């Protein structure tokens, strides 16, 4: 673009260009200008370049606006959109040093930013909230206050997740990795340090029954348990611009239970179970917010448990840290201020273990963005020492950069150490707070809970017979039906039968999410054809066909569907000879004479 000539420049007294001055040949006195007056220079409209840019300009503009357009298409969580409308400023009362009037402010009472270091230290906030960290980053670009507006044009998005792997598309003229590598695609050395922010600040359990239901399994079997927490994200007023995860229910997937741990097969089977639970949670306006597991060992004193996780041992094992990194990586947090459209994760991890007093307590954690990046690049692996994480060895296909971490030695000096072969996992953890509401109002408020899934180990099985007793017995009252349906485990099992349509599922979700109008929604549900079909099927089926003590058992949603089909087929066949009942020699359960294996423990009769 060529510079405009002197004839194309117009001088005005105001910025809008309304009061135009005379030609350049006039003197300052004739124009009425004196020392200190402000003059504005603009290019005349006739001398401006054409509004149609050429091909090269199109390329430049498109490259600059691409991150902005992609950022605007990101669908953030509702809690992030709500917090972006807030300024985040922390008001301060009038100080003793203030000498002004009631309507004035000074440096002693002026509101401070949510990332103020003195405020965070005074209130013992170790990690600032993510939104406070975002305001701190945007303040360097002169963006403050309400940030809910559009991303400025040609604005370089400031947030970017760390990447510790080899750059996949290197502009260098060499063969792609692992055949070639250069300084442009080679990752830099990694220096681990404490993450200054956290994506979620607090974990709030909607009621104590959420945790008690999980602990019930341990109290009966003395085996540990793993569960997935479902709920929603809300604004937390305990910290500036904070976010809390409200846990309404815990879904327990298929797992192997032991006294010293659990075995969870991470793969397609777990993903299928999560998908079924996600569908039930989505109908109620909820989502997967985290995972929880128990680590409890009875102490010698009755009613006490061992205090195993503390500063002298470990807070979270390296294996648990690796699982948390995997789960967080699978569920990223959308962010329109990040170059990749995602930044970190709001997925939280809770551990139910013993405290210093011998009681049962909960700790909440997240792993840092660096931990996710190291897991993504396959740089770390759990070690046999719970508090240490091992760094992988470099191979022909795995590039491992230098990894360091800093610590304070015995002389109170900051020292940099090599993280190979192992380093403390505290550098990968972010601590959260937890608690319970003073006035609980849980969404799932059923007084007679349905059987919890995948608890065959303690002879607690979900069956169509139990579903019939729950549903049919509450059809005489819409209030009672609404209370029965407010059970997350019942909804997951019932939706898994694939007998209800999308309209019925949505209406059941409204029964749960709208407690003030739950009875009215239950009446509307009873008038729907899909619901009437389910009720008719449950009423017509005999209890012997639906209960596990009968000829057909339904231990899961898939088994429940096949059980219904099997019972319908066997009802038309001639009755077979009934043999004598027999007791299982393994679990003492009394089975029907026609059964060749135990209905409870699945072991053979002989």
Order of alpha helices (4+ residues) and beta strands (2+ residues): beta-alpha-beta-alpha-alpha-alpha-beta-alpha-beta-beta-beta-alpha-beta-beta-beta-beta-alpha-beta-alpha-beta-beta-alpha-beta-beta-beta-beta-beta-beta-alpha-alpha-alpha-alpha-alpha-alpha-alpha-alpha-beta-beta
